Amino acid sequence: MASLTYFFIALAIMIVFFIIDAISHQRFKKTMNLWFHIIGITILVISFAILIIKEFTFGFLIYPGIAFIITSIVLTYLSYIDIKKDFLTAKKVTKSGIYTKVRHPMYLGVILFYIGISLVSSSLFVAAYSVIAILFIIWQAFNEEKHLIKRFGREYLKYKRDVPMLVPFKLNRR
């Protein structure tokens, strides 16, 4: 019962974070938004880490889970290298490195991390939390696209047409 209670507390923290994050994109200055991200993500990680610790059981899925986590860390690191420090003040769309394969490699890295943690923990609570988090991350990516189109216009629309959003290969749409 305690695990279920903590699951709902961690879930509430995540939902509040994503809702406030969506609002902050529209209302606050960029530096305020950055501080919100730093503080919010820290609280989010702590609540999720406690859930993982409470629910961890050693299982055979730990090894593929670790592979997902390592891949997510490498992908996120490559994203930061390519975007550099100017993502808040960028005057043009970043189209180099990993950004030639997917438009949102950091979001993809976080999604892979959630999948990896779910496999490592072998917990239904962690898996349920992760699925909900992944849905919010995908929603966040679509929401961010609207702002990027407003910010960069035709340049971003062309980039959007040429580069897949999260999956590093084009899906045939018929």
Beta strands, then each sheet from edge to edge (+ up, - down):
end
